[in-house]
Amino acid sequence: MTVFQAIIIAIVEGLTEFLPVSSTGHMIIAESILGVPPSEFVKAFTVIIQFGAILSVIALYWKRFFQSWTFYLKLFIGFIPALILGGLFSKKIDALLESVEVVAIMLVVGGVIMLFVDKWFNRPTQPEGKEISSKNAFIVGCFQCIAMIPGVSRSMATIVGGMTRGLTRRDAAEFSFFLAVPTMAAATAKKVYDLVKVQGGGHFDFDFSLLHENLPILIIGNIVAFVVAILAIKFFIGFVTKYGFKAFGVYRIIVGGAILILLLLGHNLTIA
């Protein structure tokens, strides 16, 4: 992976991580278009640069992250479903990440859902700014697990989950951002562990050479993702509060449909 490829993929991550358009799907597509050679590091890179996006949430909402211990309790409760299912089905999830077809189909399906989200669920029963309940945090966390299918979008799944529980669009979006922090931090830590872990002779050892060789690219990727994600979050909150989700639904359908058409025409869209 070149520095140029890393910057482009990090820009895609920062732009799409907190928008309901599937950051994983877009990074997979970007890797295919850029012709990034397949490797374990490339797969790890797309996860590890999420750390930069995590920091953008903390930077923008730092006061919320230091308000009370119950805030962290709700995040942990919301994180539990992904922790359990991610651990149980990690290999199957990794296998799905290699399918452009799955990404394209889920972009279209999610896009159709986005067209009707405001009509179906935009009936808030919770006062804006009120802290989410433990029960609702857990239910939103269950919705988050749907996003283990690439192309669904973690942001879309959790925002829809929040709106089904009576949260306003803004509160649902912001809790989606907050829940991303433990979820993406755990995914990043696991991917780093998998990258340096070496199994042999019946025991585990660690080899940091691959991580060390690619450290500059990882640092650049995280910095770019951090800066771009801050801009994307600010835009998204203002846009979705005023206009809703229909535009994101249209965008998903166009992108997913275009990919499906290219596949049907015989174009080889491979994944690194």
N, C-alpha and C positions, 0 to 999 in steps of 0.2 A: 504493500500500500504506500502510495506516495503522499507527500505532505498536501499536495493539491487535492487529491481524492479524500484525504482525511478532513480537510476544511469543508469541502462540499457536503460530505456526509454529516458533519457536525452542524452545519447550517440547517440541513434538512431536519436533523434531530431537534435542534432548538426551536425551529418554526412549528414543528408538528407535535411535539411531545404533549403539550397541554391543550391542543386543539382536537376536536372530535373527528380526526381524519386518519388516525393510525400512524404513529411515528415509525413503528416497526415495519409496517407495509411500505411506507415511503422510503425508508433506508434500504430495504431489500431491493426496491425498484431502482433507487439511485446507484447501488452497487452494481446492479445488472447493466445499467446504461453506461456507467463509467468503466465497465470491464475490470472491476477489481478482482485480482486472482484469488481463488478460494484458499482459505487457511483458517486454522483455529484462532489465530490472532484477529482476523477480520471479524469473525463471529463475536469474539470477546469485545472488540473495539466498539461495536454498535451498542453493547450493553454498558460498558464502562463509562462512555461519554455521557451517559444519563446522569452521572454524578454531578456534572456541571449544571445540568438542568435542575437537579435537586437544590443546589446552592442558590439558584435564582429564586426559587420559592422562599427559601429562608431569608434571603436578602430583601425581598419585597414585603414579606409578612413577618419580619423578625419580632415585632411586638406580640403577635399572636402566639409565637413559639415560646414566649416567656411569661405567659399570662397566668397559667395555673397547671397543676399536675393532672387535673381531670382532662385537659386538652390532650395530653400524651396518652392517657388511658383510652380515650375514644379512638385515637389513631391506632393504638395497639389492637383494640377490639376489631376495628375495621380491617386490620392487616391479617388477622388470624386465618380467615378462609384462604387467602392467597398463599400464606405460609404453608398450610397443610396440603392444599392441592398442588402447589408448585413443587413441593418435595416429593409427592407421590407420583406425579406425572411429568417430571422434568425431561425425560428422554423422549416421550411422545410429543411434548411441546417443541423440543429442539427439532424433531423430525418435521413438524408442521412448518417450521421456519424456512424449510427448503422448498416450499411449494408456492410458486408464483400464482398458480391457479386458485389456491385457497385465499391468498391475499386479495386477488381481484374480485372473487365472488363475495367475500365478506365486506369489501369496500362498497359494493353495490347494495348488498342486503342492509348494511348499516346506513347507507345513504337514504334508502327508502324509509327506514325508521326515523332518521333525522328530519325528513320532510313533515312528519306528523307528530313529532315530540311536543311541540308547543300546543297543538290542538288536543292531544291526549292527556298530557300531564301538567300543563302550565296552570295549575290551580293550587297555589301555595296555601297551606294551612298553618305554617310556622312563621312567626314574625321574623322579618329579615334581621340578620345579625345574631339571632338566638343560637346558643351552642346546641349542636346536634345531640340527640339522646343516644345512649349506649345501644339500644335496640336498633335504631336507624343506622348507626355507624356500622353495625354488624351486617345489616341487610345490604347497605351500599358496598361493603367489602365482598359480599357474595356476588353482587353484580360485577365487581372488578374481575372476578375469576373468569368471566366470559371472555375477557380480553386476552386470555392466554392463547386464544385462537388468533393467529396473526391476521391483521386486516380489520379486526373488530374495533380497536381503539380503546385503551384503558380509560382515557378521558371521557369518551362517549358513554361507555358502560357505566362509569361511576356517576356521571352527571345525570343520566337517565334514571339510575337507581335512586339518586337523591331527590329528583323531581317526583318520582312515584311515592316518595315518603312525605311529600308536601313542602319540600324546600323550594325557595325561590330560585330562579335561574342563577343569580349571583351566588347565593349560598351553596347551591349544588356544585357550581363550578369551583368555588374556593375550597370546599371540602375535598373535591377531587384533587386539587393541587396539593393540599396538605397530606392526603392519604398516599400520594405519590412518593413522599419522602421516605417513609419506612419501607415501602414496597420496592422502590427502585434502589435504595441503599442496600437492601438484602440481596437483590438480584446482582448488583455490582460486586458486592463482597463475594458472593458465590462464584461469579464468573472469574474474578481475580484468583480465587482459590483453585478453581479448575484449571486455570492457565498455568499455575506454578506447581501444581501437584504432580508428583511422579510416583507411580506404583511399581514396586519391584521387590523380589525376595520376600514377599509376604508382608511387607510393611510400606508405609508411605514416606516419601521424602519430598523435598521441595527444590525446584530449579527456577531461579529468578532471571535466568539469562534472557529468555524471550521477552519478559516484561522490561528488563533493563535496556535491551536493544531498541525497543519501541517506545521508551518513555517519552522522548520529545514529541512524538506523534500523539500520544495519549494526553499529554499536557496541553498541546495546541487544540486538540479536539474538545477537551473539557472547557477550555477558556472560550472558544468560539460558541459552544453550546450554551454556556452560561450567559453570555452577552445577548445572543439571539433570543434565548428563551425569555429573558426579562422583557424584551420588546414585544414578543409574541403574547405573553400573559397580559400585559397592559392593553394591547389591542383587543384581545379576546374578551376580556371582562367588559370593556366598553361596548364592543360590538354586540355580544350576545345579550347583554342587558337591554339594549335598545331594539335590536332586530330579531333576536331569536336564533334558531338553528337551521332554518330552511336552506340558507345559502351553503352551509357546510354539507347538507344532504345532496344538493345538486352537484357540488364539487366532487363528492365521493362517487356518485353515480357516473359522472363523466370520466374520471380517472379509472375507476374499476372497469367500466364499459370499454374504454380505449384499450386497456390491457387485454381483456378477453377477446376483442376483435383482432388484435395483433397475434394472439396465440392461435386463434382459429385460422388466420391467414398463413400460419406456419412459421412465424418469427420465433426464434429460439431465445427466450428471455431466461437466462440462467441466473442462479443465485450463488453468491460466494459462500 
